């Protein structure tokens, strides 16, 4: 045993010199290639091991390694490098900025941050991704590009309001739209129209081609800096700015045409007469008599396809010229844009002319000033007299046996079964003309080396003029014409004042402190007048009217006062911490509840920056992060806590009547949100992405509760109820091929579950014809009504389930209990984008998908109801029950018998869809050819939007949400004569002069 020990010791001492010879000390200094400054906190690893150190304050390091080792240098924002030691004792290195990482600088509230150091969840969309997409509103260009952001256009009408939900709906009665911030200033984004037509979309005033980036703040850590207005998320829009260097002049132009994504098929004349003859005979009637009683000729020679009459081939054109450039002191960006679009609906047009002037100027080394000025003129020619039961889509209800043109007069037929809305489109108009400026000015002053003061002042001035006229032959304008004029002025003033401190301590402590104060005042005034008695349809101004029938004026406004602070701390380049608090005061709440505090905290850990992690050929980046915070919602009526009165004159005597009860105890609606996320990179970041899980709990819901009308009031606003959203988000970005042929892919998918957990025992009902309700324990807008069970094969009677969970059916509609029959909220949404490039060619393909939501086609009451009314029917009604033994889901046709005509799940359908949202194929003309033409660059392209839609929904389009019946949070997923989206084809050119 002793001999063995001695031999072992002898062998150990023999081998020690050789072991010592296998390691050596390598030292050196790491600096920035841009200016030679030292880089502290750089990770220096011996490749293939966990052996590593970080550089000190002067960028120096020292490490024992093998003589043949390779050193790996990594630093946030810099390109990683590998350097063989090759026996050297000193290895100095200069790291260069990683342009890809620099592009990942994201805009956050009141500042910017490296995405790698973010502890919150922010989706970023580059301005390049949404340029030249032929849509009046920029929101449509965001569809399918951001996980957890569900965008529903509602219909194919131009310039209309668009629903955006960030991680689900967070309120029942208050607004669910996100806060929009343009160049640091919150802007007006809600409908301000007063003519009771389709809601307007103020965001459509913004030129998408002016946008440099859009950041969508989704979790509490990112959004809580906006406090009481961030529970629905925040959309930060940053416009383009000039860069030092050569002046660039660019000209862009595109033009194209559009068609509906789908035109539904209705019965032709022969089918119509056959079906309704049968329906009348089935109830013992005489078809010729009943037809004649309704002004219809059963032997009519006409076969009018009314289903195509609401539509036309639309057109779109856009012209744009921009200039950008400057020097180290002064930089500017100038843009002029004109867009004109004729929609696919008769009478629907949209024109926007805009100009932008952004300038930045440095005064010495410590002072910077700048301004962002935009001027916009928008004309939205809406569908004339557009309301629930008088709109152009309802032309499809007219019998095909009645002609469009009256054969006796040669004019539009005024003797149709229902009103011929084409008369409105010819003899009426409904124009919304907007003049708007969104402008800001700022001053930045470096008080100390690390301390910066910034003050910015902005105004969003909006003037909306609505003018409506219905001619003497129109249904609502006859017999002498009807006119409506309104003038609205909205002034939204905002100032932000911030102090920002940035410092690096002891080489490893990176700290950013922000403190600020904001003040916002918004005032809106309106005046409107209605008149009748016009001498002819050539005189359409109110001054020509014989009598003023009504007039009104109003003024409203609100004030927000805010104080906020935020701290971001990074330790050793890998331990990340952030915290913020915002205190908001709002005039919208009672004196005892005007102020609220909204804190948030978050943390992150970049594991791949740890020396022990080592060098991996697979996992190139891994960050764990979590956040928790409180945000709010104050989007209620400006005077909700007050008892209000309205003027009520009687026999020329002035008077007042109460219109709303006071709710002085109203307080902020609050949303608590937890987010747990992972950011990852694989194979040297050839694959990157994010995984997030979140829980959003909203409490103290600002609920509009109905109350008994016998006391003169109908609704009171109270803080009652709770709401929950929870879900997962997945994002994957891949560089599939690099080199001459490049192929990149982005895939995102988000799952969200929404549930109302408490309503204080209340149930909120939507429209009486609809199915939407707000119920405890159910998703928002859940469909609730009798469940359709098909058709009795022996009798042709429509059947309904008597109660939930039972197979027992009845043909007696009144015996069928209401039950849950659908959910308008999607189970998951997302998008898939593939970008290809080869030499001068580039191709981008975007697929968008929505799954698991239901749609209630309310128009089925009239157009898919087995000839219960004389409305023309959809083709599927030909599959009706006709004799015992027939198996079908269409009941026997019985005129005015109500067989299957009741409100039920009969018209609830799966609204899932996959849409080929955008395809863009371009070619960059080679430089040698471009130079011959004395140009800098040139690209030509062809583009298609909404090219193909795959869905089981048999309505016009699955992307619907009617606005006719109000209460959009309750009547989700309802389709009532909603027009389809436009399928648009364009060809364009981008020229650098």
Residue, then its C-alpha position, 0 to 999 in steps of 0.5 A: x500500500x505504501x509503495x502504491x502511494x509513493x509511486x502515485x506521488x512520484x507520478x504526480x510530481x513527474x506530471x505537474x511540470x507538463x500540466x503547468x506547461x499546458x496553461x498560460x496567462x493571457x491578458x489584454x484590453x478590449x475597446x470600441x472600434x468606433x472611438x477606441x474607448x474602453x469596454x467594461x463588462x465584456x465577457x471573455x470565454x475560453x471557447x468550449x469551456x466555462x472558463x471566463x472573466x469579464x473586463x474591468x473598468x478600463x476594458x482590461x482582462x486576464x485569464x488562464x487558458x490552454x496555449x491553443x485556446x480560442x477566446x470568445x469576446x461577447x458584449x451587448x450591442x457588439x458583434x461577438x468575435x473569436x480570436x485564437x491565442x496561438x501562444x500569445x500572452x497579450x490579446x487586444x481587441x476592438x469590438x464593432x457595433x452589431x448593426x442587427x442588434x442596434x436595430x433592436x433599439x426599441x422605443x419605450x415610454x419617454x425613452x429608448x432601450x436595447x431590446x436585449x436589456x428589456x424586461x418587459x414585452x414589446x412588439x416592434x413593427x418596422x415602418x418598412x413593413x407597412x409602407x405602401x400597403x393600399x389601406x386608408x388606415x395603418x392598423x390594417x397593415x399591422x394584422x398578423x405581425x404582432x403576437x397577442x394583438x388582435x385587429x378586426x377591421x369590422x367591414x370593408x367600408x373605408x376609413x371606419x373604426x377598427x377594433x384592436x385588442x391587446x391581450x384581450x378585452x380588459x373592460x366591459x363598458x369602458x373603451x378597450x382600444x389601446x392608447x396611441x402615442x405619436x412622437x411622445x404625445x397621446x393623440x385622439x383615436x376615438x370616433x368623434x362623428x355626430x351624424x350617427x353613421x359608421x364610426x370614423x377612425x382618426x388614426x386613418x389621418x396618419x400617413x403610414x409611410x411617415x412611420x419609422x417604427x411602431x412599438x406595442x407595449x403589452x405587459x405592465x412593465x412596459x406600459x405602466x409608465x402610462x399608468x391609468x390609460x395603459x390597461x388596453x396596451x399602448x401603441x407608440x408611433x415614431x415618425x421618420x427623422x433625417x440623418x446626417x449625410x447625403x440628402x435623399x429625395x424619394x418618389x413613390x407611386x402606386x395605383x391599382x384596383x379592388x374587388x370584394x373578397x366575396x359576393x354572396x349568391x342569392x336566388x335568381x328569378x325562377x328560384x325565387x318564384x319557385x320557393x315563395x310559391x311553395x312557401x305560400x301554398x304550404x300555409x294554404x295561400x294563393x301565390x298570385x294573390x299574395x305576390x300581388x298584395x306585396x306589389x310583386x308580379x309572379x309572372x315578371x319577365x325580369x331577373x335582376x341580380x341585386x346581390x351585385x348592385x352594392x358593389x363596384x370595382x374600386x380603385x386606389x392611387x397614391x403619390x408621395x415625395x420625401x426629402x431627408x438628410x442633413x449634417x451633424x448639426x441639422x437634420x430634416x425629413x419632409x414628406x408630401x403624400x396624397x392618397x385617393x381610394x374609391x371603395x368597393x361599395x357604391x358611394x364610398x370614397x376616401x381621400x387623404x392629403x398630408x404633409x410632414x416636416x420633422x427637423x432636429x438641430x444641435x446647438x453646441x454640444x449640450x442643447x438640441x431642439x426639434x419639431x415634428x409638424x404634420x398637416x392632414x386633410x381627410x375626406x371620407x365620403x361615407x355610404x349615404x344614409x348608412x344605418x341598420x335597416x337602410x344600407x346599400x348591402x340590403x339591396x340583396x333583400x330585393x326580389x330578383x323579379x323587380x328591376x333596378x330601372x323602372x321600365x315606365x320612367x327609365x329612372x331608378x325603380x322606386x316601386x321595389x318591395x323595400x326601398x331601393x338604396x341606390x337612390x340614396x347613393x345617387x341623390x344623397x351624400x354623407x361627407x366627413x371632412x377633417x383638417x388636422x395637425x399633430x405637432x410637437x416641439x422639444x428641447x433637450x439640455x444636458x445639464x451634466x454629463x449624465x443628466x439630461x432634461x427634456x421638455x416637449x409640447x404637443x398639440x393634436x388639433x382636429x376640425x371635423x365637418x360633417x355634411x349630409x344631404x338626402x334628396x327629395x326622392x330618397x326615403x328619408x329625405x322626401x318630399x323636400x330634402x333633408x340636410x344635416x351639418x355639424x362642426x366639431x373642434x377638438x384641441x388636445x394639448x400635452x406637455x411632457x417634462x423629464x429628467x434622465x440620468x444615465x451612468x456606469x458605476x464601478x465598471x459593472x453597474x449600469x443605471x438609468x433614472x427617469x423622472x417626469x411630469x405630464x399635463x394633458x388638456x383636451x376640449x371638444x366643442x360641437x355645433x349641429x343643425x338639421x333642416x328640411x324644405x330645399x327648393x331642389x336637389x341642386x341646392x344642398x346647403x342649409x342656407x337654402x332650406x325653408x325651415x330649421x328642424x333641429x339644432x344643438x351645441x355642446x362642449x366637453x373636455x378632460x384634464x390629466x395630470x401625471x407624475x412618474x418615475x422609472x429606474x432601469x438597472x443592469x448588473x454585469x451586463x446580464x442581471x436586469x431590473x426595472x421599476x416604475x411608478x406613475x401617479x395620475x390625476x383625472x377630471x373624469x372622477x369624483x374629487x375623492x378618487x381623482x388620483x391613482x398610483x400605478x406601479x410596476x416592477x420587472x427583472x431579467x437574467x441573460x444566462x448566456x452572458x454568464x461565464x459558467x454558461x460557456x460557448x454553445x454552438x446551439x444556444x446563442x442567447x437566452x434571457x429569462x424575464x418576469x414582470x408584474x404591475x398595475x395599469x388603469x382605464x379612465x376611458x369613460x364619459x368626461x362627466x360620469x361622476x356628476x349628475x347631469x341635466x339637459x335643456x328641455x323647452x316646453x311651449x317656448x319656456x326654458x327648462x331642465x331635465x335630469x339625464x344621469x344620476x351622480x356616481x361620486x364614488x367612481x374610481x379607476x378601473x385597475x388591471x393587474x398583470x403578471x408576465x413570465x417570458x423567455x427570449x432566445x436565440x439559436x445557432x448564432x441567432x439564426x433562430x430567435x424568438x420569445x415565449x410569454x405567459x401572462x395573466x391580466x386581472x381587471x377589477x373595479x370595472x367601470x360598468x354602465x348598469x341599466x336601472x328601472x326607467x320609472x325614475x327617469x334614468x336608464x343607466x348609472x356607471x358604477x365600479x362593479x365586477x372583475x374580468x380575467x385574461x390569460x394566455x400564451x404568446x410564441x414568436x419565432x424568427x428564422x434566417x432560413x437561407x443566407x447568401x445570394x438567395x435569402x429567406x427569412x421567416x417570422x411566425x407568431x401565435x397567441x392564445x387568450x382566454x377571456x372570462x368575466x369573473x364577477x358582475x355583482x350578480x348582473x347580466x348585461x344584454x345586447x341588442x334584442x335581435x342579437x345573442x351577445x351577453x355579458x355573464x359571470x363566469x363566461x367570456x365577453x359577449x358570449x352568445x346566449x339563446x335557444x339552441x337550434x336542433x335541425x329539422x324534424x324529418x317527418x314534419x319539416x318543423x324547426x327543432x330546438x333543444x329544450x334545455x342545456x345538456x339534454x337531447x330532448x327537442x321541441x318544435x315549440x320555440x317558446x319552450x326552448x331555454x336559452x343556453x350558451x351557443x357560441x363564443x365570439x372571442x378567438x382561441x388563438x390568432x397569429x401570422x406567418x411572414x416569409x421574406x425572400x430575396x435573390x439578387x434584385x428580386x424580393x418577395x414578401x408573403x404574409x398569412x394571417x389566421x384567426x381561430x376558434x371564434x363564432x359569428x352570429x349572422x343576424x341577417x339570417x333572420x331575413x335572408x336565410x330563413x326558408x322564405x319566411x319573408x319576401x326578402x330574397x334568400x341565399x342559395x342554401x335555402x333551396x335545400x329546404x325540407x319538402x317531404x317526409x324523410x328529407x334530411x336537411x337543416x333547412x325547415x319547410x318553407x312556410x310564408x310568415x309562419x315563423x318556422x325556424x325564424x326565431x333568434x337562435x343558434x341557427x345562424x351561429x357559425x365558425x368564424x375561423x379563417x386563414x387569409x393570404x393577407x399581403x403579397x409583394x413582389x419587387x425588383x430593384x433595377x441594377x445600379x448601372x442602369x439606374x445611374x444612366x438615368x441619373x437616379x440613385x435607386x429604383x424599385x418596381x413592384x406588384x402587390x396584392x392584399x386579401x388575395x385569398x380567404x379560407x373559411x367555413x363562414x358562409x357570410x361575406x367575410x369572417x372579419x366582421x363586427x357590426x356597429x349598427x346596434x352599439x355596445x360593441x363590447x357586448x355585440x361582438x361577432x355579430x354580422x348584420x348586412x356587413x360588407x366584405x373586405x376589399x381584395x386589392x391589386x396594385x403596381x408601384x414604383x419607388x425612385x431615389x432621385 
